[in-house]
Amino acid sequence: MYTRYRSAALVLAAVIVLLIAVPAFARAQAGASNVSVHAVVTALGPDYSPPPPIMKDDVTVYSAKTKLNVTGWEPAKAGHGALELAILIDDAVAPSAIGLQFQDLKNFMQEQPSDVSIGIFYAQFGTVTTAAKFSTDHAEVARRLRLPLGGRAGSSPSIYLSLSDLVKKWPGDAPRREVLMLTSGLDRLEPGVQDPYFDAAVNDVQRSGVNVYSIYVGPLRLGLSFFGMIAQGNLGHLTSESGGDAFFQGVSTPVSFKPFLGQLNTILQNQYLVTFEAPASAKAKGDLRPISIRTEQAHVRLLYPHRVFIPSH
């Protein structure tokens, strides 16, 4: 009798141990299935004014309706968040559209903090040519600016092919990698509503974690046309999806880039590096997943990539 009771007690103890261990194992497995994801977020007050300080507890990140665990929120300055800024110029735009803006562009470069690396690239033949490699010698980089070739001489069939080429071959690995495009946004290969090169560029910048900004550079005649409206819409969509911003002055090249470059300066000075946990991708090569980032701070606008790359384990 005693033996039977003792055996039953041992079995009961084993069951209890299993009941405790299995949920713990499941929790460990669930925790192991998470990956750490990083993104660059810009916080802005009204009319591109600097926002109040944003703390980690002020920010929430969602994937669909699921709240994700935010593990890091660091201001991208004071030694954190080194920046590589690529200036990508569409070589097909008219030389006169940019030539008068050179001084504003040079001033903008030389206003950047000393640890910011700047490079100049020209969109040609569906790829990019390098006029100035990434460098913190801003005066030397500015000296490498040249007029775009314009028209057929520029031979830039698709600014989006060139953008994809740039982000795929990005030579550095700074926490912040950002692009300022000077272009009309017109894709000469696919100028209509359906544009696979544009769609691919959106995917490529999001997979690479690159933020894109644009200043619209194009003649009034193009801006008023059907294809011009599509081009401007594409620039707005691409920059928003990447966590950047698009700058326009009506439907033609701005009289001066200076106000927009000032707004971009405010953006670059008010960025944060956010880190959060997300379930790992079930795909071996990872995938893009939509996110939403919110803040409890009033009158603050956040710019962030609308999709981020989620790797597998």
Beta strands, then each sheet from edge to edge (+ up, - down):
strand 1: 34-44
strand 2: 59-63
strand 3: 66-68
strand 4: 70-75
strand 5: 83-90
strand 6: 117-124
strand 7: 127-135
strand 8: 176-183
strand 9: 211-216
strand 10: 246-247
strand 11: 271-279
strand 12: 287-290
strand 13: 292-295
strand 14: 301-303
strand 15: 307-310
sheet 1: 4+ 11- 1+ 14-
sheet 2: 3+ 2- 13+
sheet 3: 7+ 6- 5- 8- 9- 10-
sheet 4: 12+ 15-
end
